[in-house]
């Protein structure tokens, strides 16, 4: 057998084996690794590369090493789930780097971190002043999680006592000019509705690169030709405008009529409609 043919066959075999092992060990192996998983991953990759390219090596020996390392890594993950002490030993513990705006120098030395490296991690979190930090914790994965002091945290609608509408996951109903019926059903829409909305925007299905339905049932479209501007959805602004017009009309009628009963009726309903508008602003604004 030619060398290149053997290398190709070995490559295909080990790609299949490594893929199966990764699926077995879970997505954790390709995201946040513990110390042991990091070492195991490097070893498995090195063994696979050596066996694939080393034509004189016994292919079964490489298979045994891969299976053995895969089994050990799987066993470590299982034991980590069952034992907190073992998990701390295998994966490590979190380390507090900053507390109440003060750097913990002993923790930095323990993890062999310099102040420059700490500042670099803070900047990645958009933090440039250590004094603004309440807590900064180095996770076993190497990520730095930062909690800003209360006065430095961004304001939220809850802080301002403002009610906002709940958001749902947008549904992609068109991709590459093709309708995704399952997503349409998930959004409680159908093809007839989609066709009507595309006609309102003056867009044909074939020109749509991607279309999504948001939490409020509005369709947003991205077309292939980036030079063409597609109108933004207007359902919510139009509905808000109609409600405000109705409320203004009721107030106007109250001023124009001479009947006390009608005047009172118009005023009461104008007030009720205004209250409804105030409640709907978080949902219909913009």
C-alpha positions, 0 to 999 in steps of 0.5 A: 500500500502506498504511503499516502494511501495509508496516511489517508486511511489512518486520518479518516479512521482517527478523525472518526475515533476522535469525533466519537470520543468528543461526542462521548465526553461532551461539549465541555471538552471544546469549551471550558477545560479543567487542568486535567482535560487540557492535558488529556486533550493535548495528549490525545491530539499528539498521539493521533497525529503521531500515529497518523503520520508515523507509518512505522508505528503500530496502529493498534497501539495508538488506538489503545492509547486514545481509548485509555485516555478517553476512558480516564477523562470520562471517569474523571468527569463522572467522579467530579460530578459525584465528589466535591473534593475530587472536583476541586482537586481535578478542576481547581477552585475559584480565586478572588483577585479583587475584593471591595476595590482592593487587589488581593496580592497574595491571590495574584502570587498564588496563581502566578498573575502579574498586575499587567495581566490582571489589568488586561483581563479587566479591560476585556470586561470593559473595566479600566479602574480597579476601584470600580470593582466590587469583586473579581474572581478568576474561575478554574477555566481561566475566565475572570468574572467581574462584579462592579460596585452598585454605583458603577453598574449600568442602569436597568429598566427595573432600577428606574421602575419602568415596565418593559415587554418580555422578549422571546427568541426571534424565529428565522422564517426565511433563510437563503430565499427558502421558507422555514415552515417549522419556524413559521409555526413556532411564531404562530404565522403561516405562508400567507402572512409571510407573503403579505408582509413581504409584499408590504415591504416590496421584497420578493422571496427570492431576494431575501437572505434572512427574515425573522419574526420578533416577539411582537410578530413583526417581520424584519428582512435582510436582502442580498443586495445591501445597497437597497434599504428595506423599510423597518417594521411599522406595525407598532408605531402605527398602532401607537399613533392610532391609539394617541389619535383616538385619545386626542379625538375623545378630548377634542369631542369633550371640548366641542360638545355642550352636553354635560353627560357627553362631555363627562363620557368623553373625558372618562374614556379619554382618561382610560385610553391614556392609561392604556397607552401608558401601559402599552408604551413599553411594548409599542415604543419604536 
